[in-house]
């Protein structure tokens, strides 16, 4: 059976318990203490990218067996009817204490699962109260039609704090407190725990070096100093992107300051990865590969592909036709035996 650490490494983007500041060690100890008391609701607050989902998964695996489900519900623009359907779906999938097929020994704490409501502050204000009421009512009465005991459901909420407009955070947090009275855990931003910078950077370097088949042993002190001087508005999730891109750019055994690029998008990283083995292509070939990939992803829907590519459908069709034309005859008049490029019909 997998250990908690192995399970977490498979399901999250990083593993900060390898490299926690003293403050965050206290947060994780506090989370463990809360979990030992039972399934009381928990609210995790912090800026974007600080690791709220990771902490929620830690709490889940501490307070239940690895076989119990961890459901994520994204609250951004969540409609009430969609919420009710998803909640019903989750509840029907939960194992129950009186279910003979349950392998957790009948302990209420180890039956059921966790429902994690991500970014609860992004719920539309006019449905916040309704959703909280529906959630509280259903989780209190989640009994199967067979009459077996209700599952032990753990509710964990995350709240992405807006440091520029703190007054926008207050109404939802107040409503959440009034309905669920959750224990609150707050994750501080990366810029306030610089002692985590080197171990986190080293973790990402090792991870992406293995992923891209590169032999990079660490990070130069100047590059580390550059990382520490940056404000990290998106915290650890942004550091992950920066280090992935740095690994792709690196030409030596260490990450240098010349390999560090801030404000890196996932698209840029994808392109760097595409060219990481120095296999360059002609511009026409890049266009063909990209158009072919977009068409495949949208199941050859040319109208949808044209919209994604920012061209008209006719222009797209002309590009497709040009890719599938037979090879031109040689100067000697002989027919070319080159095979036409494969392209989805």
LINQUIGI-V915354 format. One record per residue. N is the residue number from 1. RES is the residue in three letters. PHI is phi in whole degrees, -180 to 180 (NA if undefined). Layout:
n->N res->RES phi->PHI
n->N res->RES phi->PHI
This chain:
n->1 res->UNK phi->NA
n->2 res->UNK phi->-68
n->3 res->UNK phi->-79
n->4 res->UNK phi->-58
n->5 res->UNK phi->-63
n->6 res->UNK phi->-65
n->7 res->UNK phi->-63
n->8 res->UNK phi->-65
n->9 res->UNK phi->-62
n->10 res->UNK phi->-78
n->11 res->UNK phi->-112
n->12 res->UNK phi->-131
n->13 res->UNK phi->-87
n->14 res->UNK phi->-155
n->15 res->UNK phi->-130
n->16 res->UNK phi->-69
n->17 res->UNK phi->-68
n->18 res->UNK phi->-75
n->19 res->UNK phi->-153
n->20 res->UNK phi->-97
n->21 res->UNK phi->-70
n->22 res->UNK phi->-60
n->23 res->UNK phi->-62
n->24 res->UNK phi->-71
n->25 res->UNK phi->-60
n->26 res->UNK phi->-66
n->27 res->UNK phi->-62
n->28 res->UNK phi->-69
n->29 res->UNK phi->-66
n->30 res->UNK phi->-64
n->31 res->UNK phi->-62
n->32 res->UNK phi->-65
n->33 res->UNK phi->-65
n->34 res->UNK phi->-61
n->35 res->UNK phi->-64
n->36 res->UNK phi->-67
n->37 res->UNK phi->-84
n->38 res->UNK phi->130
n->39 res->UNK phi->-102
n->40 res->UNK phi->-64
n->41 res->UNK phi->-58
n->42 res->UNK phi->-130
n->43 res->UNK phi->-113
n->44 res->UNK phi->-109
n->45 res->UNK phi->-114
n->46 res->UNK phi->155
n->47 res->UNK phi->-69
n->48 res->UNK phi->-59
n->49 res->UNK phi->84
n->50 res->UNK phi->-85
n->51 res->UNK phi->104
n->52 res->UNK phi->-67
n->53 res->UNK phi->-67
n->54 res->UNK phi->-60
n->55 res->UNK phi->-63
n->56 res->UNK phi->-61
n->57 res->UNK phi->-68
n->58 res->UNK phi->-57
n->59 res->UNK phi->-62
n->60 res->UNK phi->-60
n->61 res->UNK phi->-74
n->62 res->UNK phi->-71
n->63 res->UNK phi->-97
n->64 res->UNK phi->-148
n->65 res->UNK phi->-77
n->66 res->UNK phi->-66
n->67 res->UNK phi->-82
n->68 res->UNK phi->-78
n->69 res->UNK phi->-73
n->70 res->UNK phi->-121
n->71 res->UNK phi->-98
n->72 res->UNK phi->-113
n->73 res->UNK phi->-121
n->74 res->UNK phi->-80
n->75 res->UNK phi->-86
n->76 res->UNK phi->-66
n->77 res->UNK phi->56
n->78 res->UNK phi->-82
n->79 res->UNK phi->-83
n->80 res->UNK phi->-63
n->81 res->UNK phi->-66
n->82 res->UNK phi->-66
n->83 res->UNK phi->-61
n->84 res->UNK phi->-63
n->85 res->UNK phi->-66
n->86 res->UNK phi->-66
n->87 res->UNK phi->-63
n->88 res->UNK phi->-62
n->89 res->UNK phi->-64
n->90 res->UNK phi->-64
n->91 res->UNK phi->-63
n->92 res->UNK phi->-70
n->93 res->UNK phi->-91
n->94 res->UNK phi->-77
n->95 res->UNK phi->-71
n->96 res->UNK phi->-122
n->97 res->UNK phi->-60
n->98 res->UNK phi->-93
n->99 res->UNK phi->-79
n->100 res->UNK phi->-64
n->101 res->UNK phi->-81
n->102 res->UNK phi->-70
n->103 res->UNK phi->-101
n->104 res->UNK phi->-98
n->105 res->UNK phi->82
n->106 res->UNK phi->85
n->107 res->UNK phi->-73
n->108 res->UNK phi->-56
n->109 res->UNK phi->-68
n->110 res->UNK phi->-101
n->111 res->UNK phi->-113
n->112 res->UNK phi->95
n->113 res->UNK phi->179
n->114 res->UNK phi->-119
n->115 res->UNK phi->-112
n->116 res->UNK phi->-105
n->117 res->UNK phi->-96
n->118 res->UNK phi->-80
n->119 res->UNK phi->55
n->120 res->UNK phi->-63
n->121 res->UNK phi->-67
n->122 res->UNK phi->-89
n->123 res->UNK phi->-64
n->124 res->UNK phi->-59
n->125 res->UNK phi->-59
n->126 res->UNK phi->-76
n->127 res->UNK phi->-118
n->128 res->UNK phi->-56
n->129 res->UNK phi->-61
n->130 res->UNK phi->-64
n->131 res->UNK phi->-66
n->132 res->UNK phi->-63
n->133 res->UNK phi->-65
n->134 res->UNK phi->-63
n->135 res->UNK phi->-64
n->136 res->UNK phi->-65
n->137 res->UNK phi->-65
n->138 res->UNK phi->-70
n->139 res->UNK phi->-72
n->140 res->UNK phi->-86
n->141 res->UNK phi->-126
n->142 res->UNK phi->-79
n->143 res->UNK phi->-120
n->144 res->UNK phi->-67
n->145 res->UNK phi->-62
n->146 res->UNK phi->-74
n->147 res->UNK phi->89
n->148 res->UNK phi->-72
n->149 res->UNK phi->-63
n->150 res->UNK phi->-68
n->151 res->UNK phi->-74
n->152 res->UNK phi->-90
n->153 res->UNK phi->-103
n->154 res->UNK phi->-104
n->155 res->UNK phi->-101
n->156 res->UNK phi->-126
n->157 res->UNK phi->-113
n->158 res->UNK phi->-119
n->159 res->UNK phi->-133
n->160 res->UNK phi->-86
n->161 res->UNK phi->-73
n->162 res->UNK phi->-100
n->163 res->UNK phi->-68
n->164 res->UNK phi->-79
n->165 res->UNK phi->-131
n->166 res->UNK phi->-61
n->167 res->UNK phi->-67
n->168 res->UNK phi->-74
n->169 res->UNK phi->-79
n->170 res->UNK phi->-61
n->171 res->UNK phi->-58
n->172 res->UNK phi->-68
n->173 res->UNK phi->-63
n->174 res->UNK phi->-65
n->175 res->UNK phi->-63
n->176 res->UNK phi->-63
n->177 res->UNK phi->-65
n->178 res->UNK phi->-66
n->179 res->UNK phi->-88
n->180 res->UNK phi->-111
n->181 res->UNK phi->50
n->182 res->UNK phi->-77
n->183 res->UNK phi->-71
n->184 res->UNK phi->-114
n->185 res->UNK phi->-121
n->186 res->UNK phi->-117
n->187 res->UNK phi->-99
n->188 res->UNK phi->-79
n->189 res->UNK phi->-70
n->190 res->UNK phi->-61
n->191 res->UNK phi->-66
n->192 res->UNK phi->-100
n->193 res->UNK phi->-141
n->194 res->UNK phi->-64
n->195 res->UNK phi->-65
n->196 res->UNK phi->-85
n->197 res->UNK phi->-62
n->198 res->UNK phi->-65
n->199 res->UNK phi->-64
n->200 res->UNK phi->-67
n->201 res->UNK phi->-60
n->202 res->UNK phi->-64
n->203 res->UNK phi->-61
n->204 res->UNK phi->-68
n->205 res->UNK phi->-61
n->206 res->UNK phi->-64
n->207 res->UNK phi->-63
n->208 res->UNK phi->-79
n->209 res->UNK phi->-62
n->210 res->UNK phi->-67
n->211 res->UNK phi->-66
n->212 res->UNK phi->-102
n->213 res->UNK phi->67
n->214 res->UNK phi->-114
n->215 res->UNK phi->-110
n->216 res->UNK phi->-117
n->217 res->UNK phi->-94
n->218 res->UNK phi->170
n->219 res->UNK phi->-131
n->220 res->UNK phi->-69
n->221 res->UNK phi->-60
n->222 res->UNK phi->-66
n->223 res->UNK phi->-67
n->224 res->UNK phi->-65
n->225 res->UNK phi->-62
n->226 res->UNK phi->-64
n->227 res->UNK phi->-63
n->228 res->UNK phi->-72
n->229 res->UNK phi->-86
n->230 res->UNK phi->-87
n->231 res->UNK phi->-81
n->232 res->UNK phi->51
n->233 res->UNK phi->-61
n->234 res->UNK phi->-109
n->235 res->UNK phi->59
n->236 res->UNK phi->-66
n->237 res->UNK phi->-63
n->238 res->UNK phi->-73
n->239 res->UNK phi->-59
n->240 res->UNK phi->-57
n->241 res->UNK phi->-64
n->242 res->UNK phi->-62
n->243 res->UNK phi->-74
n->244 res->UNK phi->-63
n->245 res->UNK phi->-65
n->246 res->UNK phi->-63
n->247 res->UNK phi->-62
n->248 res->UNK phi->-66
n->249 res->UNK phi->-81
n->250 res->UNK phi->-61
n->251 res->UNK phi->-112
n->252 res->UNK phi->-128
n->253 res->UNK phi->-79
n->254 res->UNK phi->-130
n->255 res->UNK phi->-74
n->256 res->UNK phi->-108
n->257 res->UNK phi->-65
n->258 res->UNK phi->-71
n->259 res->UNK phi->-89
n->260 res->UNK phi->-87
n->261 res->UNK phi->-130
n->262 res->UNK phi->-92
n->263 res->UNK phi->55
n->264 res->UNK phi->-88
n->265 res->UNK phi->-94
n->266 res->UNK phi->-64
n->267 res->UNK phi->-66
n->268 res->UNK phi->-64
n->269 res->UNK phi->-63
n->270 res->UNK phi->-61
n->271 res->UNK phi->-67
n->272 res->UNK phi->-61
n->273 res->UNK phi->-64
n->274 res->UNK phi->-61
n->275 res->UNK phi->-104
n->276 res->UNK phi->-66
n->277 res->UNK phi->-96
n->278 res->UNK phi->64
n->279 res->UNK phi->-91
n->280 res->UNK phi->-84
n->281 res->UNK phi->-131
n->282 res->UNK phi->-69
n->283 res->UNK phi->-58
n->284 res->UNK phi->-63
n->285 res->UNK phi->-69
n->286 res->UNK phi->-61
n->287 res->UNK phi->-61
n->288 res->UNK phi->-64
n->289 res->UNK phi->-62
n->290 res->UNK phi->-68
n->291 res->UNK phi->-62
n->292 res->UNK phi->-62
n->293 res->UNK phi->-66
n->294 res->UNK phi->-63
n->295 res->UNK phi->-62
n->296 res->UNK phi->-65
n->297 res->UNK phi->-67
n->298 res->UNK phi->-100
n->299 res->UNK phi->57
n->300 res->UNK phi->65
n->301 res->UNK phi->-80
n->302 res->UNK phi->-68
n->303 res->UNK phi->-65
n->304 res->UNK phi->-68
n->305 res->UNK phi->-64
n->306 res->UNK phi->-62
n->307 res->UNK phi->-65
n->308 res->UNK phi->-63
n->309 res->UNK phi->-80
n->310 res->UNK phi->75
n->311 res->UNK phi->-132
n->312 res->UNK phi->-78
n->313 res->UNK phi->-65
n->314 res->UNK phi->-64
n->315 res->UNK phi->-63
n->316 res->UNK phi->-61
n->317 res->UNK phi->-62
n->318 res->UNK phi->-63
n->319 res->UNK phi->-64
n->320 res->UNK phi->-61
n->321 res->UNK phi->-61
n->322 res->UNK phi->-66
n->323 res->UNK phi->-72
n->324 res->UNK phi->-102
n->325 res->UNK phi->-69
n->326 res->UNK phi->-63
n->327 res->UNK phi->-63
n->328 res->UNK phi->-69
n->329 res->UNK phi->-72
n->330 res->UNK phi->-72
n->331 res->UNK phi->-62
n->332 res->UNK phi->-80
n->333 res->UNK phi->89
n->334 res->UNK phi->-81
n->335 res->UNK phi->-71
n->336 res->UNK phi->-75
n->337 res->UNK phi->-100
n->338 res->UNK phi->-69
n->339 res->UNK phi->-75
n->340 res->UNK phi->-68
n->341 res->UNK phi->-68
n->342 res->UNK phi->-65
n->343 res->UNK phi->-154
n->344 res->UNK phi->-65
n->345 res->UNK phi->-78
